[in-house]
Amino acid sequence: MNSSRKFCLFYLVVAALLPAAAAAAVTESVSPVDRGPLTIAIDEYNRFGDFQLPELSAAEAADLENGGAVIRLPSDQSGDADADVSSMGVIGFRIIEAPRLLIWLAVLGGTGERDARLTSAMITDGTAGDYIRYQHIDLPWPVHDRHWVIDSTKNTGLAIATEGRSWQHRWVLRDDGRTLVRDAFADGRVEGLGHDVIEGSVYLPANRGSWTMFRIDDGRTLIAAHVEVDLGGRFPKSLVRRFTKSHLKAGFDTLADFSKRVHLSYGDGRTIYTGDGRPISPAEARETAQAWISPERIARGD
């Protein structure tokens, strides 16, 4: 496969996780882990959440506790590794040493950290952090650009049912997205793209998923990233698997890094809401960061 096709795999699979996807859950045969905080959090989530999360093995839980990431792909368990795929599901876990509120802001408000090839435009800004957003990925020739419109909501019912222990931002593809983006373009709400670019892009057949965050303690957050996407074309399964794993892990690293400074820029744009629908003020972001990034932590290089 040439370099442009490899490049596209990164953007089509990983960019679909950007907020701003239920097919069958990704499953795997694992040895159950002892009922530690991670298992308890996931079990509680699975009683109330939209997407079922897989049970972690003891080895996976240990890897997460040691700072690693766990990525599950259906292509790990079935089929010919050299076969082509057009759709796939991804579930990734990572514990990040940061307060949940800062990680939440890094995911939902980190537009300044994203790649220049991604164009994003608000279609409708709703209440309590819900919104409809257009996203476009500029891909190298000869592959057609991809674009989509997603309806994003906060799962406030999950937050209530878990007494605030689980926050979830979720999204689903709008079937009427082509009409919505044309109307938005005509109204001047989509900037930086020409009419020919929009009309020449491939609309993703499917894209839905979620970011779910569990508060482990004051300074640690378990993240579960889940996406199910149809890429709108066929790509070698082995490359999809390899690139998805490596770049989702890199994405977790980016979030961990950005969470340390997201409070510095938060407040310049739209208000972000918590998982239970409460607006987050810039002052709360700063206070959370200041309490976490103590002089002792800075001296240790945390």
Secondary structure by P-SEA (a helix, b strand, c coil): ccaaaaaaaaaaaaaaacccccccccccccccccccaaaaaaaaaaaccccccccccaaaaaaaaabbbbbbbccccccccccccccbbbbbbbbbcccaaaaaaaaacccccccccbbbbbccccccccbbbbbbbbccccbbbbcbbbbbbbaaaaaaaacccbbbbbbbbbcaaaaaaaaaaaacccccccaaaaaaccccccbbbbbbbbbccccbbbbbbbbbbcccccccaaaaaaaaaaaaaaaaaaaaaaaacccccccccbbbbccccccccaaaaaaaaaacccaaaaaacc
